[in-house]
Amino acid sequence: MRLSVTLLLAAGLALPGLAQAHEYVLEDLVLVHPFATPAPPGVPHAAAYVDIRVEGETPAVLIGARTPASESVGLYETRREEGEPERRRLERIEVPAGITQLMRPEGGYHLMLEGLVAPLGLGERFPMTLEFAERGEVEVEVWVQSAERGSRAADGHHHDLR
């Protein structure tokens, strides 16, 4: 089943610069606070993050993403061990049932916006479509903010996609 949903935040609830979280819900899948870090002019890529929670019994598998903000979006994992961080491209990000898969700038999974079409400035927003195997597509709004603010985002908006 292919489901494509677009949601825009109400202007009164989406003031620039606020570190509020925003959620998107599709059945038992919850996408929490999609955000990207700024990218100044001349930087060809930026990282984006979204926490994915499965509240039901069926795991979710993120198999792709796209956005008009970049030529492509890659799924990546960064491991920070004793040496330099090691980053590797993935075919999929699996989210087991009953847990929240966190994406953070400090390491772990992230989405790499490759071939940015324009710089990403603080306070800007752009759409991104996330594709899940067996669940279809969900369009979210990604907020551009500092890595620290994105990681600390709490209380926010809830969007029910059912």
PEJORA-V151358 format. One record per pair of residues at least 4 apart in sequence whose C-alpha atoms are under 8 Angstrom apart, sorted by the first residue. I is the first residue (numbers start at 1). J is the second residue. D is the distance in whole Angstrom. If there is no record, write none. Layout:
BEGIN
I,J,D / I,J,D
END
This chain:
BEGIN
1,134,7 / 1,135,7 / 1,136,6 / 2,135,7 / 2,136,5 / 2,137,6 / 3,135,8 / 3,136,5 / 3,137,5 / 3,138,7 / 4,136,7 / 4,137,5 / 4,138,6 / 4,139,7 / 5,137,7 / 5,138,6 / 5,139,5 / 5,161,7 / 6,138,7 / 6,139,5 / 6,140,7 / 7,139,7 / 7,140,7 / 7,141,7 / 7,159,8 / 8,141,7 / 9,13,7 / 9,14,6 / 10,14,6 / 11,15,7 / 13,157,8 / 14,18,8 / 16,123,5 / 16,124,8 / 17,122,8 / 17,123,5 / 17,145,7 / 19,149,6 / 19,150,7 / 19,152,7 / 19,153,5 / 19,154,7 / 20,153,5 / 20,154,6 / 20,155,6 / 20,156,5 / 20,157,8 / 21,32,7 / 21,33,5 / 21,153,5 / 21,154,5 / 21,155,5 / 21,156,4 / 21,157,6 / 22,32,6 / 22,33,5 / 22,34,7 / 22,155,8 / 22,156,5 / 22,157,4 / 22,158,6 / 22,159,8 / 23,30,7 / 23,31,5 / 23,32,4 / 23,33,6 / 23,156,7 / 23,157,6 / 23,158,5 / 23,159,6 / 24,30,6 / 24,31,5 / 24,32,7 / 24,140,7 / 24,158,6 / 24,159,5 / 24,160,6 / 24,161,7 / 25,29,6 / 25,30,5 / 25,31,6 / 25,158,8 / 25,159,6 / 25,160,5 / 25,161,5 / 25,162,7 / 26,30,6 / 26,138,8 / 26,160,7 / 26,161,5 / 26,162,6 / 27,161,7 / 27,162,6 / 28,54,6 / 28,55,5 / 28,56,5 / 29,52,7 / 29,53,6 / 29,54,5 / 29,55,6 / 29,56,8 / 29,60,8 / 30,52,6 / 30,53,5 / 30,54,6 / 30,55,8 / 31,50,6 / 31,51,6 / 31,52,5 / 31,53,6 / 32,50,6 / 32,51,5 / 32,52,6 / 32,53,8 / 33,49,8 / 33,50,6 / 33,51,7 / 33,142,8 / 33,150,8 / 33,153,7 / 34,48,7 / 34,49,6 / 34,50,4 / 34,51,7 / 34,140,7 / 34,141,7 / 34,142,5 / 34,143,7 / 35,48,6 / 35,49,5 / 35,50,7 / 35,142,5 / 35,143,5 / 35,144,6 / 35,145,7 / 35,150,6 / 36,46,7 / 36,47,6 / 36,48,4 / 36,49,6 / 36,142,7 / 36,143,6 / 36,144,5 / 36,145,6 / 36,146,8 / 36,147,8 / 36,150,8 / 37,46,6 / 37,47,6 / 37,48,7 / 37,120,8 / 37,122,8 / 37,144,6 / 37,145,5 / 37,146,6 / 37,147,6 / 38,46,7 / 38,119,8 / 38,120,5 / 38,121,5 / 38,122,6 / 38,144,6 / 38,145,6 / 38,146,7 / 39,43,6 / 39,44,8 / 39,45,7 / 39,46,6 / 39,119,5 / 39,120,5 / 39,121,7 / 40,119,5 / 40,120,6 / 40,121,7 / 41,118,7 / 41,119,5 / 42,119,8 / 43,116,8 / 43,119,7 / 44,114,7 / 44,115,5 / 44,116,5 / 45,70,8 / 45,112,7 / 45,113,5 / 45,114,5 / 45,115,6 / 45,116,6 / 46,112,6 / 46,113,5 / 46,114,7 / 46,116,8 / 47,105,8 / 47,110,7 / 47,111,6 / 47,112,5 / 47,113,6 / 48,110,6 / 48,111,5 / 48,112,6 / 48,113,7 / 48,142,8 / 49,103,5 / 49,104,6 / 49,105,8 / 49,109,8 / 49,110,5 / 49,111,6 / 50,102,7 / 50,103,6 / 50,110,8 / 51,100,7 / 51,101,6 / 51,102,5 / 51,103,6 / 52,95,7 / 52,100,5 / 52,101,5 / 52,102,7 / 53,95,7 / 53,97,8 / 53,98,7 / 53,99,6 / 53,100,4 / 53,101,6 / 54,58,8 / 54,59,7 / 54,60,7 / 54,95,7 / 54,96,7 / 54,97,5 / 54,98,5 / 54,99,6 / 54,100,7 / 55,97,7 / 55,98,5 / 55,99,7 / 56,97,6 / 56,98,6 / 57,97,5 / 57,98,7 / 58,96,8 / 58,97,5 / 59,94,7 / 59,95,6 / 59,96,5 / 59,97,4 / 60,94,6 / 60,95,5 / 60,96,7 / 60,97,7 / 60,132,7 / 60,133,7 / 60,135,8 / 61,92,6 / 61,93,6 / 61,94,4 / 61,95,6 / 61,132,5 / 61,133,6 / 62,92,6 / 62,93,5 / 62,94,6 / 62,95,8 / 62,130,7 / 62,131,6 / 62,132,4 / 62,133,6 / 63,91,6 / 63,92,5 / 63,93,7 / 63,131,6 / 63,132,6 / 63,133,6 / 64,73,7 / 64,74,7 / 64,75,7 / 64,91,8 / 64,92,7 / 64,130,6 / 64,131,5 / 64,132,7 / 65,72,8 / 65,73,6 / 65,74,7 / 65,128,7 / 65,129,5 / 65,130,4 / 65,131,6 / 66,70,8 / 66,72,6 / 66,73,6 / 66,128,6 / 66,129,5 / 66,130,7 / 67,71,8 / 67,72,7 / 67,73,7 / 67,126,8 / 67,127,6 / 67,128,4 / 67,129,6 / 68,117,8 / 68,126,8 / 68,127,7 / 68,128,7 / 69,113,8 / 69,116,6 / 69,117,6 / 69,118,7 / 69,126,7 / 69,127,8 / 70,113,6 / 70,114,6 / 70,115,5 / 70,116,4 / 70,117,5 / 70,118,8 / 71,113,8 / 71,114,6 / 71,115,5 / 71,116,6 / 71,117,7 / 72,113,6 / 72,114,5 / 72,115,7 / 73,111,6 / 73,112,5 / 73,113,5 / 73,114,6 / 74,89,7 / 74,90,8 / 74,111,6 / 74,112,5 / 74,113,7 / 74,114,7 / 75,89,6 / 75,90,5 / 75,91,7 / 75,92,7 / 75,93,7 / 75,109,7 / 75,110,6 / 75,111,5 / 75,112,6 / 76,87,7 / 76,88,6 / 76,89,4 / 76,90,5 / 76,109,6 / 76,110,5 / 76,111,6 / 76,112,7 / 77,87,6 / 77,88,6 / 77,89,7 / 77,90,7 / 77,107,7 / 77,108,5 / 77,109,4 / 77,110,6 / 78,85,6 / 78,86,5 / 78,87,4 / 78,88,7 / 78,107,5 / 78,108,5 / 78,109,6 / 78,110,8 / 79,85,6 / 79,86,5 / 79,87,6 / 79,107,6 / 79,108,6 / 80,84,7 / 80,85,5 / 80,86,6 / 80,107,6 / 81,85,7 / 93,109,8 / 95,99,7 / 95,100,7 / 95,101,6 / 102,108,8 / 102,109,8 / 103,107,8 / 103,108,6 / 103,109,5 / 103,110,6 / 104,108,7 / 104,109,7 / 104,110,7 / 104,151,6 / 105,110,8 / 105,147,6 / 105,151,8 / 120,124,7 / 120,144,7 / 121,144,7 / 121,145,8 / 122,144,5 / 122,145,5 / 122,146,7 / 123,143,7 / 123,144,5 / 123,145,6 / 124,143,6 / 124,144,5 / 125,141,6 / 125,142,5 / 125,143,5 / 125,144,6 / 126,141,6 / 126,142,5 / 126,143,7 / 127,139,7 / 127,140,6 / 127,141,5 / 127,142,6 / 128,139,6 / 128,140,5 / 128,141,6 / 128,142,7 / 129,137,6 / 129,138,6 / 129,139,4 / 129,140,6 / 130,137,6 / 130,138,5 / 130,139,6 / 130,140,8 / 131,135,8 / 131,136,6 / 131,137,4 / 131,138,7 / 132,136,5 / 132,137,6 / 145,149,7 / 145,150,6 / 146,150,6 / 147,151,6 / 148,152,6 / 149,153,6
END
